[in-house]
Amino acid sequence: MIKLYNSKIRKKELFEPLEEKVRLYTCGPTVYDYAHIGNLKTYIFEDLLKRTLLYNGYEVKHVMNITDVGHLVSDDDSGEDKVEKKAREEGKTAWEIAEYYTKEFKKDIKKLNIKNPDIFVKATDTIDEQINLIKILEDKGFTYQIEDGVYFDTSKLESYGEMANLDEIEAGKRVSVKGKKNPTDFALWKFSDPKEKRQMEWESPWGVGFPGWHTECVVMAEKYLSIPFDIHCGGIDHIEIHHPNEIAQSEAAFGKNPANFWMHGEFLTVEGEKMSKSKDNFYTLKDITETHSPLAYRYLVLNSHYRSKMNFSEKAMQGAENSLRKMRERVQNLSYDKKGRIDEDYKKKFLSVLNDDLNSPRALEVVWTLIKDNSIDPEDKKETILDFDRVLGLELNKEQNIPKEIEYLAEKRKKFRENGQYEKADEMRKKINESGYKIEDVKDGYKLKKI
């Protein structure tokens, strides 16, 4: 029995699939830049959900979109398309930008041991279907046209915004487009500016242009999963605008909420502040893996519940790195002379916390308790923990390389020695030793090994 928090009703409820196979849709990246670690926190939560469903014996059909057109720089349907803007800044085509950052995203999730969806679908591959959806909405009287595009009239749908708590939305936040009838109305099809030639634009019954961001997900989910499907996931920032707009189109066109469960991952802060480029605390996976392993970040995320805000700091990251290293060492040092058996009591404990809305911090506690439990035979202990790792995805049985932060300290020590800064070099040696490693100077440089 799995209980999941459903944003639609703002409480936990028992999960039961609509059909035999669980159908899961997760909002994917807008491919105009590298994913930042806050984005990746959400993808780790979604991976935990998928692995939990699989661990409980369900089959899962998972679809993730790639937004390569239509996501504007502002949520109020104004400003440039993010992909087109990046293309102009880098002197490349929009297609090249989208392809490059899609590949980089896939590299990132592989490093974090996130399972690929069964289907990646690009927004630009479903333009005809999006036009057809807008036609349905138009025929049913939910649209109107103004100078810059075709809009959805939210006043025509009584249930609009139930999940979003519209009374909490900042006044005037979505009003800026001239001609909108209601502040919450949103673009279904944006017209290309006749003064500027867009790289990504298509013919439509209403004029040359491109689809609105909120229309894309409805179409892609309906095409590959049919409506209604089981679970729709995304970041908590989608509760206010993106997901209510998806729901509105689905209910208006098909008479159904697209998903039975809506699940959202909370924000990540950096040293207690919101992450932003202007504050110079904007991190990508590449940034933090210069000195840390990618799975240390996965461990850090799993040590915080997906519905709780998580604070990223160097101290927290180092703590996660150390904890993961110790967990791996303890697991790999367990005797494995014979095939072990899964301890059913511990599996019940693990499933109990995991199935209570994906309580990954408690699941990690169960692993640590088992590691320290001397009443369990080593081979059974190892077999059980590796079974749990099917969900945690921490690669606990993988031979451990020298962590990047240790190599980083060793290289700093080397440079200090070359510059005659021997006191600073000794400080680096001390830090290496305190982290459980030993550095030995040799003819051609140095050697690192675990103490």
Buried (B, 14 or more C-beta within 10 A) or exposed (E): EBBBBBBBEEEEBEBEBBEEEBBBBBBBBBBBBBBBBBBBBBBBBBBBBBBBBBBBEBEBBBBBBBBBBBBBEEBBBBEBBBBBBBBEEEEBBBBBBBBBBBEBBBEBBEBBBBBEBEBBBBBBBBBEBBBEBBBBBBEEEBBBBBEBBBBBBBEBBEEBBBBBEBEEBEEEBBEBBEEBEBBBBBBBBBBBEEEEEBBBBBEBEBBEBBBBBBBBBBBBBBBBBEBBBBBBBBBBBBBBBBBBBBBBBBBBBBEEBBBBBBBBBBBBBBEEEEBEEEEEBBBBBEEBBEBBBBBBBBBBBBBBBBBEEBBBEEEBBBBBBBBBBEBBEBBBEBEBEEEBEEBEEBBEBBBBBBBBBBBBEBBBBBBBEBBEEEEBBBBBBBBBBBBBBEBBBBBBEEEBEEBBBBBBBBEBBBEBBEEEBEEBBEBBBEBBEEBBBEBEEEEEEBEBEEE
